[in-house]
Amino acid sequence: MKTPYYITTPIYYVNDKPHIGHAYTTIAADVIARFKRMDGYDVMFLTGTDEHGQKVNKSAENAGIDPQVFVDRVSKNFKDLMPILNVTPDRFIRTTEADHKKAAQDMWNRLVASGDIYLGSYSGWYSVRDEAFYAESELIDGKAPTGAPVEWLEEPSYFFRLSKWQEPLLTFYEQNPDFIAPVSRRNEVVKFVEGGLMDLSISRTSFNWGVKVPGDEKHVMYVWLDALTNYLTGVGFPDTAVASYKTFWPADLHLVGKDILRFHAVYWPAFLMASGLDLPKRVFAHGWWTNEGQKISKSLGNVIDPIELIDQYGADAFRYVLLREVSFGNDGDFSILGMRNRINADLANAYGNLVQRVLSFIYKQCDGIIYAADQLEPQDKLILSNLEDALKDVREAIEHQALHKVCDAIWQCIYDANAYVDAEKPWSLRKENPERMKEVLYVLCNVIKRLALLTFPILPSASKTILLQLGVTKFVYENFTEMMPEKHSIEEPYPVFPRIAEEV
């Protein structure tokens, strides 16, 4: 029986079109999900759209259309982005779906049953853009810590007794030190909770675009209580006896941006504790992107459109650059020049050139036949065993969401493979020692096979092409060390990473 692995992205807010931040989280989750599938896990990968709340309501009003029509249109933009990014979610969830509304209302009823919800009235600072409440002490120059404008809000509201869960949360963080990552984010959350938790307003009456509060339909649920419940909906909740729920909950990993960490690392575990449900195993918060050193914003006109970049450079290249350019968890700066340089240096020159020169040589000089080696020299064994070590390093890095280290480990092997080609000189061996040439080429084909399996989660299209050129059709790590068969023939190869011409 396969070990289950449940990974989620945030569900994306549908008040605007997708941008690089949405693409970044989704690609990162896809890389982890693909690796886990190839490594023998039973994977559930969930993403989707968050479609309720005041911000969506206002966006629909501004567009002059019904909120449901608006969210149908914008949610489709996010769903259509998935194949463009070449990501493979097992479910794309929408919070306007009937099964999700049922799950959110069940969560509400559980909180009522536990005595953690009471009726009162809310007065305080609220950010429509963040869909978040802020204390006076958190405001900076009259704005939310995120820079979003806030407005004073007074209305009847149901409250969740968040204050009651301060000590249980701190105890949980202490007993589960890996629950929040990176460590810097964990420290922020612990400091925030230690500072004291106020009860949380969890319903609104000033608009009606949301999941109705059970038994009091004048109120709709606070969008974050509704939205966070999607992680349960995705595996069959509220039916906790269904196989999908029993298999996949609690989630192994919630992957989020650092701006929504508080919701996932404070509110969400408190809701689950109060509901008597298991908590997720880990929440990892990645950083933000800037564009050529500037904060990305619509007002500056520097929003990065992932679809435009993919149209120009391809999904594989876009995926690789996002993961390689910055340590995952830190903020990163995006530049077109940096992207072009990465594509040329790492993909075209290092990886693509290795594959092309080896396979082309075999096709032209050996009639396209890979001959198995009777014996291997120490340097042959070393380069092959280094790839086995690389798989272990990648597995470890995936477990800690260190996606930049995944790239580092693989590309070191690519550089080593190029150095091996230069040292062994198969073109010279063709005349001097044909038998040794066959051995070297056989080793290189096995090196390329292993490299393509390692790069598959990041570069799925190119890696599949390389593996099929070698005649490999099983894309799993179970047969990672298996050597290629005797007298295996290949088709004429073609480049998988075209070099980008310099702009004049």
N, C-alpha and C positions, 0 to 999 in steps of 0.2 A: 504493500500500500504506500502510495506517495505521501510525502510530508506536505501538508497544506501551507500555503503562503498567501496572505491577503495584504495587498498594497493599494493605497488610495492616493489620488490627488485631491486638492480642495475641489469642490464644485464651483464652477466659475460664474461670476455674477454677470447677468446678461443685459446690463444697461448700455453696453457698447460692444464694438467688434473685438475679436481676439488680438492680443499683442504679444511681444516677445516674452513677457513674464509668464503668460499662460503656456506658451510653447515650451519654455524652459522647464517648468515643473512637470509637464506632461511627458516630455522627452526623457527626463531623468527617471521618472517612474517607469516608463516603457523599457528603458535599458535594464533596470533592475528586474522587471517582470520577465523580460526575454531571457536574461541570464538564468534566473531561477527555473524557468521552464526547461531550458537546455540542461540545467544541472539536476533535473529529475524531480522537481517539485510540482505539486498540484496548485497552480497559481490562479488567484482571483485578483484581477486588476480593474479597479473601479474609477471612473471619472464621470463628469457630467456638468449640469448647469443648475445654478441657484436662481430661482425665478420669482421669488416673492420679495416683499419689503417696499419701503417708502421710495427708495432710489429708483427701483424698477417702475413703480407707480408713476413717479414724476416723469421719467423718461418716456413712458407710454403717453402721458398727457401732453408732453412737449411734441411728440410725434403725431398727436391727434388721433390715436387709435386705441382700441380696447387693449387692456394689459395682456390678455391671453393671446391675442393676435400678435402683439409686440414680442412676447417671449417665444412664441412659436417661430417667429422669423429669426430672432437673434440666436436662439438655442441652435437652430439649424446651422448658423455660421460656425459655431463651436464644434458641432458634430461633423460637419464637412471638413473641418481642419484636421481631424484625426488621420484619415488616409493621406492627406498632404504631408503631415509630419511623419508618416509611416509608423504610427503607433497602433498598438493592438490591445485596446481595452476589452475586457470580457463583458462589461456592461457600461453603457452610457446612460446615466440616470438623470431624470428631470424631477424637480421638486413639485411640479404641477401634476405629476402622475398620481393616479388614485391610490396605488399601493403605498406611495410615500406619505400622502396625507393621512392615511390610516396609521402608518407607523408613527408619525409625529404626534397624532392625537393619543395613541397608546402611551407614548413616552410622557405626555402631559398627565395622563391619568395615573401613571405610576408615581409621578412626582407629587400629585395631589394625595394619593394613598399613603405616601411616606410622610406626609405632613410638611412638605417642603415648599408648598405654594400657598400664598395668602393674598387677599385683595387689599389694595391700598391706593394711593395716588402718587404719581411721579412728578417731581419737579427738579429739573437740572439741565445740564448741558448735553446736547445730543448732536452727533454728526451724521447727517443723512448720507454723505459720501462713504463713510466708514461703517454705517449702520451700527454705531457704537456709542455708548454712554461714557462720559468723562467727568471725573471729579474736578472741582475748581483748581485744585493743586496740580493737576496734570496739564492744564492749558498753558500754552506758550504764546505770548503776545496775542491772547484772545482766540487762539486756534487750537485744534487738537494736536497732539504730539506728531501726527502724520502730516501736519500742515493743512488739514481739511478745515473748512469753516464749521463752526458749531452754532446751534441756536438753542435758546432757552425753551424748554418743553414742560408743559404742565398738563397732565391728563390722568384719568383713572387708569390703574395698571395692576395686573397681577405681578407679584414678586416671587422670585426663587430665593430661598434662605441660603444664599452663597456664604454668608458669614459663618454659618454653622459648620461649614466644611473646610475652614482655614486649617485647623490642626490636622484633620485627617489627610488633607492634601500634602501638608509639609511632611507628615509621617510617610506618606506614599513616596514622595520624591526622595526622601532619605533612604528608604528601603529599596527603591528602584532607581539607582543613580543613572542608568542608561535610558530612562524613560524619555528625557528631553535631550536633544543634541542639536548643534554642537554644545560644548560645555559652556561657552560664553552665553548662549541663549538660556541654558538651564539656570545659570546664575541670575540672569535677569528675572526669570519667572519666580524663582525662589524668593528673591528680594522683594518682588511685587507682592507676593502672597504674605510674606512676613510683615509687610507694611500694613496689613489689615484688609479684609475683604468686606465690602458693603453688599447688602442684598441687591439682587439684580432684577431690574424691571424686565419682564418677559412677555408683556402683551402690549398692544397698541389699540387705540380707539379712534385716532384721528384719520385713519384711512382703512380700507377693508380688503386690500390686495394681500392676502396671506391665508394660512391655514386657520380655520375658525377654532377658537377655544371651545373644547367640549363643554356643553351646558351653558355657555354664555357667548352667543354669537355676535354680541356687540364688539367683542375683542377678537383680534387676530394675534397669532403667536409672534413674538419677537423673532425676526428672521433667522437669528443665529441658532436658536433652539430648534427651529424647523430645519435649518440647513445641516447642522451637525448630525442630526438623526439619519441623514442619507446613508451614512456608513453602515448603519444597521439595516436600513431598508434594502440596501444592495445585496444582503445575504439572507433575506427572507423574513426579517423581523416585521411584525410582532410575533410571528410563529417561531418561538424559540426551540420547538421540537423538530423543525424542518431540517433536512440533511445539510443544506447549504449553511444555515446558521451554526449548527453544531460543528461543522467542518471548519469554517473560516473565522468565526468570532471567538476570541478577540482578534482584531486586526493586528498584523505584524508591524505595519508601518503606515503612519499618516505622513505624507510628504507635503509640506506647506511652505509658503513664503513667510519671511520673518514678521511681516506686518500683521499676520493673523495668528501668530503663535499663542497669544493670550487666550483666544477663544478655544484653541485645541488643547492647550496644556493646563488651563485653569477651569474654564467654564465646562468644557466637555467632560473631563474626568469627574467633576463635581456632580453634573447631571447623572452620569453613569453610577457613581457611588450611591446617590440618592435613589436611583431606580433599582438598585440591587443587581446591576449588570456588570460584567467583567470590563476592565479598562483595557484599552489598546496597549500593545507592548512598547511602542516607541513612536515619538513624534520628532521628526527632523525638520528644522527650519533652514531654508537656504536664503541667500542674500538677494539683493536687488541689482538690476543692471542700470548703468548710466550709458549715455550715447556720446562718445567722444568727449568724456569728462563732464558732460552736462546731465543734470537730472532729466529724466524723460517725462514730458508732459505734452498734452494737446496744445496748450497755450504757446509753448515754444515751437511747436510744429516738428518735433524730432522723435515722434513715436516710431518705433521700429516695427514694420509689418513683416511677420514671418513668411507670409505667402509670397510677397515680392522677392524676398531673399532666396526662397526655395525655387521659385521660378527661374532665378538667375543662376544659382549655384548648385541646386539639387538638395534633396532632403538629407542624404547621408552627410554631405559636407556641412550643412547647417547644424545637424545633430552633433557632429564631432567638434566643431568649433565651440559651440556653447559649453560642452563638457570639458574641453581641454583648456579653454582660455582662462579659467579661474578656479581656484580651490573651492570645491562644492561646499557651501555653507557661508562663504565670504561674498561680499559685493564684488561686482565685476564691471569692467568698462568695455563696451562694444564699439568696434570700429570696422568699417569696410576694409580698410587697408590691412588691419590685423587678421581679418577673416581670409582675405586673399592670400596673405603670406602663409597662414596656417595650411590652407588648401594646397598651395604649391609645394611648400617645404615638407609637410608631413604626409599628405595623401598622394600627390602626384610624384614628387621626387623620391621620397623614402619608401612608401608602401607600394604605390602603383608601379614604380620603376623596378622594384625587386621582382614583383610578380611577372611583369611583362618581359623582362630580360631573361628570366629563367625559363618561362613557358615558351617564349618565342625561340629560344635556343634549342629546346627539346623538340619543338615542332619542325624547325628547319634542319637541324643537324643530326637528329636521332629519329627522323621519320615519325615524330609525334609519339614515340614509345618511351615509357618510363621503365627502366630496367631495375629490378630489385638488386640490392647490394648483398653479396655473400658475407662481407665483414665490414665493420665500421672502425674508423680510426678514432683515437681519443677526442680529437676536435669535433668529430661528427656526433659522438655520444654526448659531448658537453652541450652542443647547441640544442640538441633534442631534449636533454634533461632540463636545460634552462627554461624551456617552454613549459615543461611539467611544473616547474617551480612557479612560473608566471601564472599558470592557472590557479595555483594555491594562493598566490598574492592577490589575484583578481577576486577570487572568492572571498577572501578576507576583507578586501576593500569594499566590495558590494555589501557585505554584512554591516559595514560601518558607514555606508553611503559616501565613501571617499571616492567619488567618481573620477576626479582628476588623477588619483593614484591608479585607477584602472587603466587610464590612458597611458600614464607614465610607464607602468609595468609592461604593457603590450608594445609600446613604441621603442622601448629599450631593446626588446627582442627583435624588432624590425631593423633597428640600427645594427645590432649584432649580426643579423642575417646578411645584411649588405656587406658588412666587413668580412664575413665568411666567404661570400662570393668573390670579393676582391682578393682575398688571401689564397683561395684554392684555384682561381683562374681556370674555369672549365674550358674556356676557349683555347687556352694553351695546352691543356691536358688532351684535347681532341687529337692532337698529333703525337704528343709526347707519351701519354699514358691513357688510352681510351677506356680501359677498365676502371681506372680511378675516376675518370670523368663521369662514368655511369654511376659510380658510388656517390660522388658529390651531388649530381643532379637528383638522385633518389633521395638523398638527405634533404636537399632543398625543397623538393616536392612535399615531403612530410612536414618540413618547417612551415611552408606556405599553407598547407592544410590546417595545421594547428593554429597558425596566426589568424586565418580566416574564421575559424571557430571562435577564437577569442574576440575578434572584432565584430562578430555577427550581431551582438546586442546593440552595438553603437552604430554600425554601418550595415544594416540588414540587407539592403539591395546589392551593394558591391560585394559583400562577403558571400552572399548566395551565388552570385555570378562566378566568383573565383572558385568556390567549392564545386560548382557544376562543371566548370572548365576542367577541373581535376577529376571529374567523375564521382565526386562525393555527394551522396544524396541524403545522408543522415546528419542532421544538424543538432547533435547532442554531445555532451561532454563524456558520456558513458564510454564512447569509443575514441576518446581523445588521443590516447597513446598507441592506438592500433596503426600499424604500418600499412602503407599502400600495397596492393597486390602486385605480383610479378607481371612484367610486360603489359602494363596498363597503358592504353593509348589515350591521347588527348586530342581535342579538336583545335583548330587554329585559334590562338588566343587573340583577344582584342583589349585595348586599354580600358580600365574601369575608372580611372581618376584622371580626366583630361586636365592638363595644366592650363591655368588662366593666363591669358596673354596680358602683358603689361599695358597699362593705359598710356597712350601717348599724350 
